């Protein structure tokens, strides 16, 4: 209710929509070491609410249309040269990229990026075209969740 009136808040419909929407989100870690295509999949599931992430394919398939937030943090033992990976949907992508120098080969390279995107049911999100995908470290993670569903 608006303060001092008996009129209901205009945002109550939005609140009802948000709280009635199904929970969708995943977080995975430890990349599989056997990829040859540059597509990254992860073997350990931290959470997979809504069962959208497939550990066999490395794909998140959108079960509920709406706006999603995705984040990837990838770690690799230090090497020289560039290291990159695409975080992509069916229609767009953002690149995780680092160019390393020659610091004696010590430590880790870290790549990270995130994006906020609208997905329709059935669209997919993946990490692909990753250089040296088979050598990303077990510290690496990939996560995503539904922020705002389309009107229910």
C-alpha positions, -999 to +999 in steps of 0.1 A: +000+000+000+011+035-007+020+054+024-011+072+038-035+057+013-054+024+008-042+022-028-020-009-034+016-005-046+020-005-083+051-027-080+032-055-063+025-072-096+062-073-103+070-087-069+043-114-074+059-123-107+094-125-093+084-147-064+062-170-085+089-176-111+108-209-110+143-208-097+169-212-125+206-211-120+238-231-121+274-230-109+300-255-120+337-259-115+367-280-126+369-281-164+370-314-181+404-321-196+393-340-227+380-313-250+394-310-285+369-286-301+377-257-278+343-259-261+346-261-224+325-283-201+328-287-164+327-319-144+316-308-109+282-292-103+279-269-073+243-262-080+220-268-110+186-254-101+162-261-130+186-286-145+196-262-173+234-271-173+245-303-190+279-315-178+283-338-209+279-310-235+289-279-215+257-262-226+232-243-205+198-246-221+173-219-211+142-234-195+125-201-186+125-171-210+139-139-194+170-120-185+200-140-173+233-131-158+264-153-167+299-152-154+330-172-161+364-172-143+390-193-159+425-200-146+454-215-164+490-221-154+512-193-168+524-196-204+534-171-230+511-159-257+474-151-257+447-171-240+410-165-247+376-181-246+341-170-259+311-168-236+284-171-262+246-175-268+229-185-300+231-149-312+259-131-294+292-135-275+317-117-253+353-127-252+374-135-221+409-126-231+444-121-217+477-116-234+506-128-212+541-115-213+573-134-203+575-134-165+594-166-162+564-189-163+553-185-127+518-183-114+484-183-132+467-164-160+432-154-151+404-147-175+370-134-164+339-118-179+302-117-174+272-106-193+235-099-189+214-112-218+178-120-227+172-157-236+142-174-251+133-209-240+156-234-257+185-210-264+219-221-252+249-205-235+284-220-236+321-214-233+336-220-267+366-214-290+388-216-259+426-217-266+442-247-248+408-256-234+421-289-220+446-271-197+424-247-177+429-252-140+405-267-115+400-232-099+379-223-130+342-217-126+311-210-148+278-197-134+245-182-146+211-175-132+177-161-141+174-124-130+140-115-143+116-139-161+094-127-189+058-120-178+042-152-166 
